[in-house]
Amino acid sequence: MKQWYEALFENYARKYDKECFVQGTVGECDFIEAEIGRDKSLKIIDIGCGTGRHAIELAKRGYTVTGVDLSESQIARAREKAKEAGVTIDFKKHDARALPFDGEFDLAIMLCEGGFSLMETDEMNFEILKSATRAIKSNGKLIFTTLNGLFRLYHSMDHLHIEHSDSGNAAYKNSTFDLMTFRDHHTAVFEDDSGNKKELKCNERYYVPSEIAWLLKSLEFKKIDIFGAKLGAFSRNDKLTTDDFEMLIIAER
């Protein structure tokens, strides 16, 4: 039986590209470039690349990028978009928990819940972090975003669901938050690329900063910085608050 995130993305590439939460690509890539000193010799892996928006933008700027995703249809759309943009990117279908790379990349990015936090168990989510760590060099860097548990403690999801349904294709309802596991259970209602209406029961893990820091320290990252993640405007000046839906994490080995 397919997990909800597999079912969601099997025919949702074109509609996904129109969602409000994927419109910040250029600004996010500006931040990534600044973080690596605009060094075009560096190799980048985009984990959970989806339809390739960050990978394509970085390739257009002259970087060597590999994109991996679990969804065949998302990867197919990413290849189409790369061809349209006139860039060459190595897109591969892989499970982020078991990437076949060992110290090949200078930077790993994992943005907009690119796999991490979607898995069914904490152990599976940790496997993604371990796999991403293996993929980068001993002096490599990992930049990713994840759901902010502090936000979920302070805010009802009702208003967020209304905002999302007004500004995109997917709508969310029946949200419940488990304080023991920090998992949000909700129903996603959306229309796939063929016009079929679908409902999926989803389950996402929210993290607090101390958990993320501990997980990364256990993977021997030496420097870990956590900030608020503003759509399309990542910045080291944004101190994480309870109003940030996502956290931005920058970890260096």
N, C-alpha and C positions, 0 to 999 in steps of 0.2 A: 504494500500500500504506500502511495506517495505521501510524503510529508507536505504540509500546507504550502511551504515556500517553493517546493518543486511544482505543485499544482498551479500556484499563482503565476509562475514565470514561464509556463510551457507554451502560452500563446498570448503574450502580453507585452511584447517588445515595443511596438509602435505606440500603444496607449501609454505605456510606462514613460516613454520619452516626453510625453505632454504633461506629466504630473508636476505639480507646483514645486515639490521638494527636490527635483533634479535640475532646476534652472540656474544653479549657482556655479556652473562648471568653470567658467573663465576666471572668476575671482578666486576659486579654490585652487586652481592651477597656478595662479600668480603666487599664492602662498607657498605651494610646494616648490616652485622654482626658487623662491627666496631662501627656503630652508636648505636647499642643496647648492646654494651659491651659483645658480645658473650654469652648473658644470655639465655641458652636453656629453661629456665622455661617460657619465654615470649610467648604469643600467637600472631600469625601474620595472618592478612587477606590480600590476594592478590586480589585487585579489578580490574576487567577487565583482568583476568589472562590468557586469550587466551588458548594456548595449554599447559599452566602450567609450562613454563620454569623456572621462578623464584621460584615458589612454590615447584617444584620438587627439584631444587638445594638446597633450604633451608631445605627441609625435609631430604635430604640426609646428611645434616650437623647436623641433630638432632633436628630441630625446629618443633613445632606443627603449621601447616599451614592449613588455609581454603582458597580455591580458588573459586571465583565467576566470572561468565561471562554471558553475554546475549545470546551468541551463543551456541546452543545445540551441533553443530558439533565440535566446539572448545573444549568444555567441554568433549565430548566423546573421542577426541584425547588425551586430558590431562589425562583422566583416564587410557587409554591404556599405555601412556608413564610412568605414575606413577607405574603401575603394572610391566612394563618392568624393571623399576629402583628399584623395590622392596621396595617402600615406600608407606605409608598410608597417604593419603590427602583427606580431605572432600571437594570434588568439588561439587558446587551447581550452578544451573542456576538461576540467579537473575538479575533484572534490577538495575544497580548501583544507580539509583535515588531513589530507595525505598528498601534499604537493611533491612532485618528483624532482625537487631542486635542492641543491646543497651548496650554499655559499656563493651563488651565482649573481646576486643582485646587490647593488649599493643601497637601494631604497625599496621598501615595500609600502604600498598604500592600500588602504582598505576602508573606503568611504561610503557613507550613506547605508550603513549596515550591510556591508558587502560580505555577508556570511556570518560574521561574528555577531553574537547575541540572538541569532535566529534559531540556533540549534535546540534540540529537545532537552539536553542536559547541560549542566555546567562543565562536565568532563569533555563533552563534544566541543563546546565553545573554546575550552582551553587547548584542545587539539589544534584548533585553527591558529591560535597564537603561537603554539609550538612549531607548527608547520611553516608559518610566516617567518618565524625567527630562524629556522633552518635555512630558508631560502636566501637570506641576506648574509653578507660577508661579516667577518668578525668585528669590523668597524662600521657596520651598516646602521641604517636608520629605519624606523617603522613609524608611519603616520597613519592613524586611523580614528574613526569616530564611533561612538557607541551611545546607546540610550542612557540618559542620566537619571539614576534612581532618586536623586534629590528632588528633581522636578516632579517625579511621580508621587512622592510623599506629600508634596505641597499643593498639587493641582489635581482637580478632577479632569478626566479625559474628555468629558462631554463637550466643552467648548472647542477643544482641539479637533474633535471629530466633525463638528459643524463647519469649522474653518476648512478642513481638508475636503469635505464633500462639496463645499461651495467653489473651491478653486482647483479641482482636479476630477479625475474619473472615479477613483476609488473612494468609498465612504466607509466609516467604521462605526460599529454599534456594539452594545452589550458588553462594555468593558468592565472587567473586574481585576483587581490587583491583589495578589497574594503576598502578604507581608513576610511570610516565612521563607518564600523562595525568590521574592522580587520579580515575579513573572506577571506580565499583563496578558490576560486572556480576553480576546475580543473576536468579533465577526467582521470580516472584510467583505464588502459588497462592491462588485465591480463588473465592468463589461470587457470581455477579451477582444483581441484584434479581429475576431470574426463576428463580433456583435452579440455574442452569447452572454447573458447575465449569469453571474456566478456568486456564490456565497461560500466563504471559507472560514473555518474556525482557526484562529491564529494564536500563537503563544510566543511572546518575546521576552527576553531577559533584560531587565534594567540593572545597571551596575552603579555602585558608589565609588568615588575616587580611590578610597583606601583599598578596595578589592582589586581594582585595576593595577594600582601601584604594586601590590603584593604579588599578583600574578606575573607581572613583568620583572620584578626583582628576582622571582624564583627562576626566571629564564635568563638571569644574569645581565639584564640591561642595567647600565650604570647611571644613566641620566633619564629621568622620567618627568615630563612636564604635562600638566593637564589644564585645559582651558575650556571656556564656553565655546561652542561651535555655532557661529552665525552663518546661515545659508549664504553661500557665495562671498563671504567676507571673513574667512578664518584669520585670526590675529592672536599673537602672543600677548596683546594688551587686554584681551577679554578674560578677566577673572571669572572662573566658574561660579554661577549662582544657581539658586533654586528655580530661576526662570528659564534656564537653558534646557531645552528638550534633549539636546545631545551634548556630549563631551568630545573635545578634540584632544587626542593624546599624541605626544611626540616622544618617542623613546629611542635612545642611542645606546649602542652596545659598548 
